[in-house]
Amino acid sequence: MVIKPKIRGFICTNAHPVGCAEHVKEQIEYVKSNGPIKNGPKNVLVIGASTGYGLASRITATFGSGANTLGIFFEKEGTEKRTGSAGWYNSAAFHDEATEAGVWAKSINGDAFSDEIKAKTIETIKAEMGQVDLVIYSLASPRRTDPKTGEVHTSTLKPIGQKITTKNLNTSKRIIDSVTVEAANEDEIANTVKVMGGEDWELWLEALNEADVLADNFKTTAYTYIGKELTWPIYGHATIGKAKEDLDRAAAAIKALTVDKKGEAYVSSLNAVVTQASSAIPIMPLYISALFKVMKTDGTYEGTIEQIDSLFRENLFGASPRFDADGHLFQNYKELEDAVQQRVQKVWDTVDTDTIDELTDYIGYHNEFLRLFGFGIDAVDYDADVNPVAVIEKMV
């Protein structure tokens, strides 16, 4: 079939298998161009391995360090009549490239929050990897079923304390308008922490530790975004912010739990980038478009793969890791520089619908959004007939 993007609101409802494969290859080539990672990992578990920072982590571990990887994701396979999810096509392409490079890689498709998938993962590690020396936690989901109670928790994107009305880039209409978001109640806050906080990360490490599949001196990290004043009303001082604070609690708990193995648990603070998750958050499309304009002008812009490649080389496995004031691995220091934030604020204050393209890099933002789903890739002929079925041979 010929596949063109179908965009509804802040999501794209289809994906292009060839485009996704080309996007994965671009990321692989970037990592390889930087050479081997000194003292990098050898056996890696990536929880949330099919898109965004999780996919970039798997690519970096494999093609920067030659690591064996086990990836966990929950994606939809394509059929002859319907395309699969971008994450499925990304993973299929990753497996093809890993096989060609002669590096071991397998994947498990299912609900990473469930006890069943945790058990299946542990069984696979024991049988085929022995132990893992790096665990990446990069899940982004709007809901979670608690494996102990069976209760389904749904996250919300709301401020805490009082409602906010703020400037907004309406990507559907391509206009600058305003958005009002009501304040969260206590149940909404608690549910968001349940879904997006550190509880599941902690449960994973508890299970892995109990099964003795964590190597001595292993490392684990979960990813967060902190931001500054512009994004705090809906991101920092909000339900998501409370969930991200819980990651710090979980990191401390994991360190205590694995003290005998001398394990290291970190929260890594990363740049604002275009992901399927960030596109759904009010404020972020305008903020990221303005940020792109400033950082690309300065030559300091880093996309997802650039951030993760640097995180591995400079911080996770670097000789002198950089920490922020709260003890996070500090990878987004360039974004949070005062001079950068002041210029982003100026764009924010002055941009209107008529000046979107002049003052922001919304074109770049939109292009990055399309690339998440395999569209807008120069090397791809989007008028060609393609097979929407992509087989992943190395599924557990």
C-alpha positions as a Markdown table, in Angstrom:
| # | Residue | x | y | z |
|---|---|---|---|---|
| 1 | Met | 0.0 | 0.0 | 0.0 |
| 2 | Val | 1.0 | 3.7 | -0.4 |
| 3 | Ile | 1.2 | 5.2 | 3.1 |
| 4 | Lys | 0.7 | 8.9 | 3.8 |
| 5 | Pro | 0.6 | 10.4 | 7.3 |
| 6 | Lys | -2.8 | 10.5 | 9.0 |
| 7 | Ile | -2.6 | 13.2 | 11.7 |
| 8 | Arg | -5.4 | 13.6 | 14.3 |
| 9 | Gly | -4.7 | 16.3 | 16.9 |
| 10 | Phe | -1.4 | 15.7 | 18.5 |
| 11 | Ile | -1.0 | 12.1 | 17.3 |
| 12 | Cys | -0.3 | 10.4 | 14.0 |
| 13 | Thr | -2.4 | 7.3 | 13.6 |
| 14 | Asn | -0.2 | 5.4 | 11.2 |
| 15 | Ala | 3.4 | 4.9 | 10.4 |
| 16 | His | 5.7 | 4.2 | 7.5 |
| 17 | Pro | 7.8 | 1.0 | 7.8 |
| 18 | Val | 10.5 | 2.1 | 5.3 |
| 19 | Gly | 10.7 | 5.6 | 6.9 |
| 20 | Cys | 11.0 | 4.2 | 10.4 |
| 21 | Ala | 13.8 | 1.9 | 9.2 |
| 22 | Glu | 15.7 | 4.9 | 7.7 |
| 23 | His | 15.2 | 6.9 | 10.8 |
| 24 | Val | 16.7 | 4.0 | 12.9 |
| 25 | Lys | 19.6 | 3.7 | 10.4 |
| 26 | Glu | 20.3 | 7.5 | 10.8 |
| 27 | Gln | 20.6 | 7.1 | 14.6 |
| 28 | Ile | 22.8 | 4.1 | 14.2 |
| 29 | Glu | 25.2 | 5.9 | 11.9 |
| 30 | Tyr | 25.4 | 8.8 | 14.3 |
| 31 | Val | 26.4 | 6.6 | 17.2 |
| 32 | Lys | 28.9 | 4.7 | 15.1 |
| 33 | Ser | 30.5 | 7.9 | 13.9 |
| 34 | Asn | 31.5 | 8.8 | 17.5 |
| 35 | Gly | 33.4 | 5.5 | 17.9 |
| 36 | Pro | 33.3 | 3.0 | 20.7 |
| 37 | Ile | 32.1 | 4.0 | 24.2 |
| 38 | Lys | 34.9 | 3.4 | 26.7 |
| 39 | Asn | 34.0 | 1.1 | 29.5 |
| 40 | Gly | 30.4 | 0.8 | 28.1 |
| 41 | Pro | 27.8 | -1.8 | 29.1 |
| 42 | Lys | 27.8 | -5.4 | 27.8 |
| 43 | Asn | 24.4 | -6.8 | 28.7 |
| 44 | Val | 21.5 | -4.3 | 28.7 |
| 45 | Leu | 17.8 | -4.4 | 29.5 |
| 46 | Val | 15.8 | -1.6 | 28.0 |
| 47 | Ile | 12.3 | -1.2 | 29.5 |
| 48 | Gly | 10.4 | 0.9 | 26.9 |
| 49 | Ala | 12.8 | 0.1 | 24.0 |
| 50 | Ser | 10.8 | 1.0 | 20.9 |
| 51 | Thr | 10.6 | 4.8 | 20.6 |
| 52 | Gly | 12.2 | 8.0 | 21.8 |
| 53 | Tyr | 14.9 | 7.9 | 24.5 |
| 54 | Gly | 14.4 | 4.2 | 25.1 |
| 55 | Leu | 15.1 | 3.3 | 21.4 |
| 56 | Ala | 18.0 | 5.7 | 21.4 |
| 57 | Ser | 19.4 | 4.0 | 24.5 |
| 58 | Arg | 19.2 | 0.6 | 22.8 |
| 59 | Ile | 20.9 | 1.8 | 19.7 |
| 60 | Thr | 23.6 | 3.5 | 21.7 |
| 61 | Ala | 24.3 | 0.4 | 23.8 |
| 62 | Thr | 24.4 | -1.9 | 20.7 |
| 63 | Phe | 26.3 | 0.2 | 18.2 |
| 64 | Gly | 28.4 | 2.2 | 20.6 |
| 65 | Ser | 29.3 | -0.5 | 23.0 |
| 66 | Gly | 28.6 | -3.8 | 21.2 |
| 67 | Ala | 26.2 | -4.7 | 24.0 |
| 68 | Asn | 23.7 | -7.5 | 24.0 |
| 69 | Thr | 20.2 | -6.0 | 24.5 |
| 70 | Leu | 16.8 | -7.3 | 25.6 |
| 71 | Gly | 14.1 | -4.8 | 24.8 |
| 72 | Ile | 10.6 | -4.6 | 26.3 |
| 73 | Phe | 7.8 | -2.8 | 24.5 |
| 74 | Phe | 4.1 | -2.8 | 23.9 |
| 75 | Glu | 3.5 | -2.3 | 20.2 |
| 76 | Lys | 1.1 | -3.1 | 17.4 |
| 77 | Glu | 2.2 | -5.3 | 14.5 |
| 78 | Gly | 1.2 | -4.4 | 11.0 |
| 79 | Thr | -1.2 | -6.4 | 8.8 |
| 80 | Glu | -1.8 | -6.4 | 5.1 |
| 81 | Lys | -4.6 | -3.9 | 5.5 |
| 82 | Arg | -3.3 | -1.7 | 8.4 |
| 83 | Thr | 0.0 | -0.3 | 9.3 |
| 84 | Gly | 1.6 | -1.2 | 12.6 |
| 85 | Ser | 2.8 | 1.2 | 15.2 |
| 86 | Ala | 6.0 | 3.3 | 14.7 |
| 87 | Gly | 7.6 | 1.4 | 17.7 |
| 88 | Trp | 7.0 | -1.9 | 16.0 |
| 89 | Tyr | 8.7 | -0.8 | 12.8 |
| 90 | Asn | 11.5 | 0.9 | 14.7 |
| 91 | Ser | 12.1 | -2.4 | 16.5 |
| 92 | Ala | 12.0 | -4.5 | 13.4 |
| 93 | Ala | 14.6 | -2.2 | 11.8 |
| 94 | Phe | 16.8 | -2.3 | 14.9 |
| 95 | His | 16.7 | -6.1 | 14.9 |
| 96 | Asp | 17.7 | -6.2 | 11.2 |
| 97 | Glu | 20.6 | -3.9 | 11.8 |
| 98 | Ala | 21.7 | -5.8 | 15.0 |
| 99 | Thr | 21.6 | -9.1 | 13.2 |
| 100 | Glu | 23.7 | -7.7 | 10.3 |
| 101 | Ala | 26.2 | -6.4 | 12.9 |
| 102 | Gly | 26.3 | -9.8 | 14.6 |
| 103 | Val | 25.1 | -8.5 | 18.0 |
| 104 | Trp | 22.7 | -10.5 | 20.1 |
| 105 | Ala | 19.3 | -8.8 | 20.6 |
| 106 | Lys | 15.9 | -10.1 | 21.5 |
| 107 | Ser | 12.6 | -8.4 | 22.4 |
| 108 | Ile | 9.4 | -9.0 | 24.4 |
| 109 | Asn | 6.1 | -7.4 | 23.4 |
| 110 | Gly | 3.7 | -6.9 | 26.2 |
| 111 | Asp | 2.6 | -4.8 | 29.2 |
| 112 | Ala | 5.8 | -3.9 | 31.1 |
| 113 | Phe | 3.8 | -3.1 | 34.2 |
| 114 | Ser | 2.7 | -6.7 | 34.5 |
| 115 | Asp | 4.2 | -9.5 | 36.6 |
| 116 | Glu | 3.9 | -11.8 | 33.6 |
| 117 | Ile | 6.3 | -9.7 | 31.5 |
| 118 | Lys | 8.7 | -9.2 | 34.4 |
| 119 | Ala | 8.9 | -13.0 | 34.9 |
| 120 | Lys | 9.3 | -13.6 | 31.1 |
| 121 | Thr | 12.1 | -11.1 | 31.1 |
| 122 | Ile | 13.9 | -12.7 | 34.0 |
| 123 | Glu | 13.6 | -16.1 | 32.4 |
| 124 | Thr | 15.1 | -14.8 | 29.2 |
| 125 | Ile | 18.0 | -13.1 | 31.0 |
| 126 | Lys | 18.8 | -16.2 | 32.9 |
| 127 | Ala | 18.7 | -18.4 | 29.9 |
| 128 | Glu | 20.5 | -16.2 | 27.4 |
| 129 | Met | 22.3 | -13.3 | 29.1 |
| 130 | Gly | 23.2 | -14.5 | 32.6 |
| 131 | Gln | 23.1 | -11.1 | 34.2 |
| 132 | Val | 22.6 | -7.5 | 33.0 |
| 133 | Asp | 25.0 | -4.6 | 33.9 |
| 134 | Leu | 22.7 | -1.8 | 32.7 |
| 135 | Val | 18.9 | -1.4 | 33.1 |
| 136 | Ile | 17.3 | 1.5 | 31.2 |
| 137 | Tyr | 13.8 | 2.5 | 32.4 |
| 138 | Ser | 12.0 | 4.6 | 29.7 |
| 139 | Leu | 8.3 | 3.9 | 29.8 |
| 140 | Ala | 5.8 | 6.5 | 28.7 |
| 141 | Ser | 2.2 | 5.4 | 29.1 |
| 142 | Pro | -1.1 | 7.2 | 29.9 |
| 143 | Arg | -2.3 | 4.3 | 32.2 |
| 144 | Arg | -1.1 | 1.5 | 34.3 |
| 145 | Thr | -2.7 | -1.6 | 35.8 |
| 146 | Asp | -1.4 | -2.2 | 39.2 |
| 147 | Pro | -0.2 | -5.9 | 39.1 |
| 148 | Lys | -1.1 | -6.4 | 42.8 |
| 149 | Thr | -4.6 | -4.9 | 42.9 |
| 150 | Gly | -5.7 | -5.1 | 39.3 |
| 151 | Glu | -6.7 | -1.4 | 39.6 |
| 152 | Val | -6.2 | 0.7 | 36.4 |
| 153 | His | -4.6 | 4.1 | 37.1 |
| 154 | Thr | -4.8 | 6.9 | 34.5 |
| 155 | Ser | -2.5 | 9.9 | 34.5 |
| 156 | Thr | -3.5 | 13.5 | 33.9 |
| 157 | Leu | -1.6 | 16.6 | 32.7 |
| 158 | Lys | -2.7 | 19.2 | 35.1 |
| 159 | Pro | -1.3 | 21.9 | 37.4 |
| 160 | Ile | -1.5 | 21.7 | 41.2 |
| 161 | Gly | -3.1 | 24.3 | 43.4 |
| 162 | Gln | -4.9 | 26.4 | 40.8 |
| 163 | Lys | -5.9 | 26.3 | 37.2 |
| 164 | Ile | -3.7 | 28.0 | 34.6 |
| 165 | Thr | -4.3 | 29.9 | 31.4 |
| 166 | Thr | -1.3 | 30.1 | 29.2 |
| 167 | Lys | -0.1 | 30.8 | 25.7 |
| 168 | Asn | -0.3 | 27.7 | 23.4 |
| 169 | Leu | 0.7 | 26.6 | 19.9 |
| 170 | Asn | -2.4 | 24.8 | 18.5 |
| 171 | Thr | -0.7 | 22.3 | 16.2 |
| 172 | Ser | -4.0 | 21.3 | 14.6 |
| 173 | Lys | -4.9 | 24.8 | 13.5 |
| 174 | Arg | -1.4 | 26.1 | 13.3 |
| 175 | Ile | -2.2 | 29.2 | 15.4 |
| 176 | Ile | -1.2 | 30.8 | 18.6 |
| 177 | Asp | -4.0 | 30.7 | 21.1 |
| 178 | Ser | -4.4 | 30.1 | 24.8 |
| 179 | Val | -5.3 | 27.1 | 26.8 |
| 180 | Thr | -6.8 | 26.8 | 30.2 |
| 181 | Val | -6.1 | 23.7 | 32.3 |
| 182 | Glu | -8.0 | 23.0 | 35.5 |
| 183 | Ala | -6.1 | 22.2 | 38.7 |
| 184 | Ala | -5.8 | 18.5 | 39.6 |
| 185 | Asn | -7.5 | 17.0 | 42.6 |
| 186 | Glu | -5.8 | 14.7 | 45.0 |
| 187 | Asp | -6.9 | 11.5 | 43.2 |
| 188 | Glu | -5.6 | 12.8 | 39.9 |
| 189 | Ile | -2.2 | 13.6 | 41.5 |
| 190 | Ala | -2.0 | 10.1 | 43.1 |
| 191 | Asn | -3.0 | 8.3 | 39.9 |
| 192 | Thr | -0.4 | 10.2 | 37.9 |
| 193 | Val | 2.3 | 9.3 | 40.4 |
| 194 | Lys | 1.1 | 5.7 | 40.2 |
| 195 | Val | 1.5 | 5.7 | 36.4 |
| 196 | Met | 4.5 | 8.0 | 35.8 |
| 197 | Gly | 6.4 | 7.8 | 39.1 |
| 198 | Gly | 9.1 | 5.4 | 40.2 |
| 199 | Glu | 7.0 | 2.6 | 41.6 |
| 200 | Asp | 7.2 | 0.3 | 38.6 |
| 201 | Trp | 11.0 | 1.1 | 38.1 |
| 202 | Glu | 11.5 | 0.0 | 41.7 |
| 203 | Leu | 9.4 | -3.1 | 41.2 |
| 204 | Trp | 11.5 | -4.1 | 38.2 |
| 205 | Leu | 14.7 | -3.7 | 40.1 |
| 206 | Glu | 13.3 | -5.6 | 43.1 |
| 207 | Ala | 12.4 | -8.5 | 40.8 |
| 208 | Leu | 15.7 | -8.5 | 38.9 |
| 209 | Asn | 17.6 | -8.3 | 42.2 |
| 210 | Glu | 15.7 | -11.2 | 43.8 |
| 211 | Ala | 16.3 | -13.3 | 40.7 |
| 212 | Asp | 20.0 | -12.6 | 40.9 |
| 213 | Val | 20.2 | -11.3 | 37.3 |
| 214 | Leu | 21.8 | -8.0 | 38.2 |
| 215 | Ala | 25.6 | -7.9 | 37.7 |
| 216 | Asp | 27.8 | -6.5 | 40.5 |
| 217 | Asn | 28.4 | -2.7 | 39.9 |
| 218 | Phe | 25.4 | -2.6 | 37.6 |
| 219 | Lys | 23.8 | 0.8 | 36.7 |
| 220 | Thr | 20.2 | 1.7 | 36.2 |
| 221 | Thr | 18.6 | 5.0 | 35.1 |
| 222 | Ala | 15.2 | 6.4 | 34.5 |
| 223 | Tyr | 14.7 | 9.5 | 32.4 |
| 224 | Thr | 13.1 | 12.7 | 33.4 |
| 225 | Tyr | 12.5 | 16.3 | 32.2 |
| 226 | Ile | 12.9 | 19.1 | 34.7 |
| 227 | Gly | 12.6 | 22.3 | 32.6 |
| 228 | Lys | 12.5 | 25.9 | 34.0 |
| 229 | Glu | 10.1 | 28.7 | 34.7 |
| 230 | Leu | 8.3 | 28.6 | 31.4 |
| 231 | Thr | 7.3 | 24.9 | 31.6 |
| 232 | Trp | 6.9 | 24.6 | 35.4 |
| 233 | Pro | 3.1 | 25.5 | 35.5 |
| 234 | Ile | 2.2 | 22.3 | 33.5 |
| 235 | Tyr | 5.3 | 20.2 | 33.9 |
| 236 | Gly | 7.3 | 21.0 | 37.0 |
| 237 | His | 4.7 | 22.3 | 39.5 |
| 238 | Ala | 2.1 | 19.9 | 38.3 |
| 239 | Thr | 0.9 | 16.3 | 38.3 |
| 240 | Ile | 3.8 | 15.2 | 36.0 |
| 241 | Gly | 6.2 | 17.0 | 38.3 |
| 242 | Lys | 5.0 | 15.1 | 41.3 |
| 243 | Ala | 5.5 | 11.8 | 39.4 |
| 244 | Lys | 9.0 | 12.8 | 38.4 |
| 245 | Glu | 9.8 | 13.6 | 42.1 |
| 246 | Asp | 8.8 | 10.1 | 42.9 |
| 247 | Leu | 11.6 | 8.9 | 40.6 |
| 248 | Asp | 14.1 | 10.4 | 43.1 |
| 249 | Arg | 12.4 | 8.4 | 45.9 |
| 250 | Ala | 12.7 | 5.2 | 43.8 |
| 251 | Ala | 16.3 | 5.8 | 42.9 |
| 252 | Ala | 17.2 | 6.0 | 46.6 |
| 253 | Ala | 15.2 | 2.9 | 47.3 |
| 254 | Ile | 16.9 | 1.0 | 44.5 |
| 255 | Lys | 20.4 | 2.0 | 45.8 |
| 256 | Ala | 19.5 | 0.7 | 49.3 |
| 257 | Leu | 18.0 | -2.5 | 47.9 |
| 258 | Thr | 21.1 | -3.3 | 45.8 |
| 259 | Val | 23.9 | -2.1 | 48.2 |
| 260 | Asp | 25.4 | -5.6 | 48.3 |
| 261 | Lys | 25.9 | -5.4 | 44.5 |
| 262 | Lys | 27.2 | -1.8 | 44.7 |
| 263 | Gly | 24.5 | -0.9 | 42.2 |
| 264 | Glu | 24.1 | 2.7 | 40.9 |
| 265 | Ala | 20.7 | 4.1 | 40.4 |
| 266 | Tyr | 20.3 | 7.5 | 38.7 |
| 267 | Val | 17.6 | 9.8 | 37.4 |
| 268 | Ser | 18.9 | 11.4 | 34.2 |
| 269 | Ser | 17.6 | 14.8 | 33.3 |
| 270 | Leu | 17.3 | 15.3 | 29.6 |
| 271 | Asn | 16.5 | 17.9 | 27.0 |
| 272 | Ala | 13.0 | 18.8 | 25.8 |
| 273 | Val | 12.6 | 17.0 | 22.5 |
| 274 | Val | 9.8 | 16.0 | 20.2 |
| 275 | Thr | 8.3 | 12.7 | 21.3 |
| 276 | Gln | 4.9 | 11.2 | 21.1 |
| 277 | Ala | 4.5 | 11.9 | 24.8 |
| 278 | Ser | 5.7 | 15.6 | 24.8 |
| 279 | Ser | 3.4 | 16.4 | 21.8 |
| 280 | Ala | 0.4 | 15.8 | 24.1 |
| 281 | Ile | 1.5 | 18.2 | 26.8 |
| 282 | Pro | 0.1 | 21.8 | 26.7 |
| 283 | Ile | 2.9 | 24.4 | 26.5 |
| 284 | Met | 5.5 | 22.0 | 25.1 |
| 285 | Pro | 4.9 | 22.4 | 21.3 |
| 286 | Leu | 5.4 | 26.2 | 21.6 |
| 287 | Tyr | 8.2 | 25.9 | 24.1 |
| 288 | Ile | 10.1 | 23.3 | 22.0 |
| 289 | Ser | 9.6 | 25.2 | 18.8 |
| 290 | Ala | 11.1 | 28.3 | 20.5 |
| 291 | Leu | 13.9 | 26.3 | 22.0 |
| 292 | Phe | 14.8 | 24.8 | 18.7 |
| 293 | Lys | 15.1 | 28.2 | 17.2 |
| 294 | Val | 17.5 | 29.4 | 19.9 |
| 295 | Met | 19.6 | 26.3 | 20.2 |
| 296 | Lys | 19.9 | 25.7 | 16.4 |
| 297 | Thr | 21.1 | 29.3 | 16.1 |
| 298 | Asp | 23.7 | 28.7 | 18.7 |
| 299 | Gly | 24.7 | 25.3 | 17.2 |
| 300 | Thr | 23.9 | 23.5 | 20.5 |
| 301 | Tyr | 20.7 | 21.7 | 19.5 |
| 302 | Glu | 20.7 | 18.0 | 20.3 |
| 303 | Gly | 18.0 | 15.6 | 19.3 |
| 304 | Thr | 17.1 | 12.3 | 21.0 |
| 305 | Ile | 20.0 | 10.2 | 19.8 |
| 306 | Glu | 22.6 | 13.0 | 20.4 |
| 307 | Gln | 21.4 | 13.4 | 24.0 |
| 308 | Ile | 21.6 | 9.7 | 24.8 |
| 309 | Asp | 24.9 | 9.1 | 23.0 |
| 310 | Ser | 26.3 | 12.0 | 25.1 |
| 311 | Leu | 24.7 | 10.7 | 28.3 |
| 312 | Phe | 26.4 | 7.3 | 27.9 |
| 313 | Arg | 29.8 | 8.8 | 27.0 |
| 314 | Glu | 29.9 | 11.8 | 29.4 |
| 315 | Asn | 27.8 | 10.7 | 32.4 |
| 316 | Leu | 26.7 | 7.1 | 32.7 |
| 317 | Phe | 30.1 | 5.7 | 31.7 |
| 318 | Gly | 32.2 | 8.9 | 31.8 |
| 319 | Ala | 35.1 | 9.5 | 34.1 |
| 320 | Ser | 33.6 | 12.7 | 35.5 |
| 321 | Pro | 29.8 | 12.5 | 35.5 |
| 322 | Arg | 27.9 | 15.8 | 35.7 |
| 323 | Phe | 25.2 | 16.2 | 38.3 |
| 324 | Asp | 22.6 | 18.9 | 38.9 |
| 325 | Ala | 21.7 | 20.3 | 42.3 |
| 326 | Asp | 19.2 | 17.5 | 42.9 |
| 327 | Gly | 21.7 | 14.7 | 42.1 |
| 328 | His | 20.3 | 13.9 | 38.7 |
| 329 | Leu | 22.7 | 13.1 | 35.8 |
| 330 | Phe | 22.7 | 16.5 | 34.2 |
| 331 | Gln | 22.5 | 16.1 | 30.5 |
| 332 | Asn | 20.2 | 19.1 | 29.7 |
| 333 | Tyr | 22.6 | 21.8 | 31.0 |
| 334 | Lys | 22.7 | 23.5 | 27.6 |
| 335 | Glu | 18.9 | 24.0 | 27.5 |
| 336 | Leu | 18.8 | 25.4 | 31.0 |
| 337 | Glu | 21.5 | 28.0 | 30.7 |
| 338 | Asp | 20.1 | 31.4 | 31.7 |
| 339 | Ala | 21.0 | 33.0 | 28.4 |
| 340 | Val | 19.1 | 30.4 | 26.5 |
| 341 | Gln | 16.0 | 30.5 | 28.7 |
| 342 | Gln | 15.9 | 34.3 | 28.5 |
| 343 | Arg | 15.9 | 34.2 | 24.7 |
| 344 | Val | 13.2 | 31.5 | 24.7 |
| 345 | Gln | 11.2 | 33.6 | 27.0 |
| 346 | Lys | 11.5 | 36.6 | 24.6 |
| 347 | Val | 10.2 | 34.5 | 21.7 |
| 348 | Trp | 7.3 | 33.2 | 23.9 |
| 349 | Asp | 6.3 | 36.7 | 24.9 |
| 350 | Thr | 6.3 | 38.1 | 21.4 |
| 351 | Val | 5.3 | 35.3 | 19.0 |
| 352 | Asp | 1.8 | 35.4 | 17.5 |
| 353 | Thr | 0.1 | 33.4 | 14.7 |
| 354 | Asp | 1.6 | 35.7 | 12.0 |
| 355 | Thr | 5.2 | 35.2 | 13.3 |
| 356 | Ile | 5.3 | 31.5 | 14.1 |
| 357 | Asp | 7.8 | 30.7 | 11.3 |
| 358 | Glu | 9.9 | 33.9 | 11.8 |
| 359 | Leu | 10.3 | 33.6 | 15.6 |
| 360 | Thr | 10.2 | 29.9 | 16.2 |
| 361 | Asp | 11.3 | 26.7 | 14.5 |
| 362 | Tyr | 7.8 | 25.2 | 14.3 |
| 363 | Ile | 8.7 | 23.8 | 10.8 |
| 364 | Gly | 11.6 | 21.9 | 12.5 |
| 365 | Tyr | 9.3 | 20.8 | 15.3 |
| 366 | His | 6.7 | 19.5 | 12.8 |
| 367 | Asn | 9.3 | 17.7 | 10.8 |
| 368 | Glu | 10.6 | 16.0 | 13.9 |
| 369 | Phe | 7.1 | 15.0 | 14.8 |
| 370 | Leu | 6.6 | 13.4 | 11.4 |
| 371 | Arg | 9.9 | 11.6 | 11.6 |
| 372 | Leu | 8.7 | 9.8 | 14.7 |
| 373 | Phe | 6.3 | 7.9 | 12.5 |
| 374 | Gly | 8.7 | 7.4 | 9.6 |
| 375 | Phe | 7.5 | 10.4 | 7.5 |
| 376 | Gly | 9.5 | 13.3 | 6.1 |
| 377 | Ile | 12.7 | 11.2 | 5.6 |
| 378 | Asp | 14.6 | 12.4 | 2.5 |
| 379 | Ala | 15.7 | 8.9 | 1.4 |
| 380 | Val | 12.2 | 7.5 | 1.3 |
| 381 | Asp | 9.8 | 7.5 | -1.8 |
| 382 | Tyr | 6.4 | 8.1 | -0.2 |
| 383 | Asp | 4.6 | 7.4 | -3.4 |
| 384 | Ala | 6.0 | 3.9 | -3.6 |
| 385 | Asp | 3.9 | 0.8 | -2.7 |
| 386 | Val | 5.2 | -0.7 | 0.6 |
| 387 | Asn | 4.4 | -3.8 | 2.6 |
| 388 | Pro | 3.0 | -2.8 | 6.0 |
| 389 | Val | 3.9 | -6.2 | 7.5 |
| 390 | Ala | 7.4 | -6.2 | 9.2 |
| 391 | Val | 8.5 | -9.4 | 10.9 |
| 392 | Ile | 10.6 | -9.3 | 14.1 |
| 393 | Glu | 12.4 | -12.6 | 14.1 |
| 394 | Lys | 14.0 | -12.4 | 17.5 |
| 395 | Met | 10.9 | -12.1 | 19.6 |
| 396 | Val | 10.7 | -14.1 | 22.9 |
